[in-house]
Amino acid sequence: MTDFDAIYSRYAPHVHRFALFLCGDPALAEDITSETFVRAWTGRGKIQMPTVKSYLFAIARNLYRDVLGQNLRQTVLDDANSTADPHASPQSRLEQRSELEAVLAELSGLSEIDRAALLLRVQEEMSYEEIAQTLAITPASAKVKVHRARLRLMRARTALQEVHS
């Protein structure tokens, strides 16, 4: 196994998940993931990021931004990505589904950079310094973006819980 094979095996699921949450379209996420590794493979020069992971996320984010620039339509995540408990009561499953839909809708309503910052912090557990380098912002700005995104998602979740109460 070559070093690049090891990098692909280790990071492809992370890059795919990140791309999927950015775009919400499984097919587009696959394309972004593939193109990310093609660009990493063919890239010239030394990686200027603290980690390979942050380098790959920066490529994936830039590819997603290119897609946005082409004004391609975004789609909603499908039920296969649901995290609802299959043993829950029908009422509980309905509430969980409603909560998930509300949070995903709010997530898709965030600006691209806020969504990326939040996903890198929560999903990938990157430090604020790594997020800052990946997104080409300051660590303080990364903290603010993550904080504001979390507040917005929590407000959406709280509002939905009040409706169900």
Secondary structure in CASP SS format (residue, H / E / C, confidence):
PFRMAT SS
TARGET T0000
AUTHOR 0000-0000-0000
METHOD secondary structure of the structure
MODEL  1
M C 1.00
T C 1.00
D H 1.00
F H 1.00
D H 1.00
A H 1.00
I H 1.00
Y H 1.00
S H 1.00
R H 1.00
Y H 1.00
A H 1.00
P H 1.00
H H 1.00
V H 1.00
H H 1.00
R H 1.00
F H 1.00
A H 1.00
L H 1.00
F H 1.00
L H 1.00
C H 1.00
G C 1.00
D C 1.00
P H 1.00
A H 1.00
L H 1.00
A H 1.00
E H 1.00
D H 1.00
I H 1.00
T H 1.00
S H 1.00
E H 1.00
T H 1.00
F H 1.00
V H 1.00
R H 1.00
A H 1.00
W H 1.00
T H 1.00
G C 1.00
R C 1.00
G C 1.00
K C 1.00
I C 1.00
Q C 1.00
M C 1.00
P C 1.00
T C 1.00
V H 1.00
K H 1.00
S H 1.00
Y H 1.00
L H 1.00
F H 1.00
A H 1.00
I H 1.00
A H 1.00
R H 1.00
N H 1.00
L H 1.00
Y H 1.00
R H 1.00
D H 1.00
V H 1.00
L H 1.00
G H 1.00
Q C 1.00
N C 1.00
L C 1.00
R C 1.00
Q C 1.00
T C 1.00
V C 1.00
L C 1.00
D C 1.00
D H 1.00
A H 1.00
N H 1.00
S C 1.00
T C 1.00
A C 1.00
D C 1.00
P C 1.00
H C 1.00
A C 1.00
S C 1.00
P H 1.00
Q H 1.00
S H 1.00
R H 1.00
L H 1.00
E H 1.00
Q H 1.00
R H 1.00
S H 1.00
E H 1.00
L H 1.00
E H 1.00
A H 1.00
V H 1.00
L H 1.00
A H 1.00
E H 1.00
L H 1.00
S H 1.00
G H 1.00
L C 1.00
S C 1.00
E H 1.00
I H 1.00
D H 1.00
R H 1.00
A H 1.00
A H 1.00
L H 1.00
L H 1.00
L H 1.00
R H 1.00
V H 1.00
Q C 1.00
E C 1.00
E C 1.00
M C 1.00
S C 1.00
Y H 1.00
E H 1.00
E H 1.00
I H 1.00
A H 1.00
Q H 1.00
T H 1.00
L H 1.00
A C 1.00
I C 1.00
T C 1.00
P H 1.00
A H 1.00
S H 1.00
A H 1.00
K H 1.00
V H 1.00
K H 1.00
V H 1.00
H H 1.00
R H 1.00
A H 1.00
R H 1.00
L H 1.00
R H 1.00
L H 1.00
M H 1.00
R H 1.00
A H 1.00
R H 1.00
T H 1.00
A H 1.00
L H 1.00
Q H 1.00
E H 1.00
V H 1.00
H H 1.00
S C 1.00
END
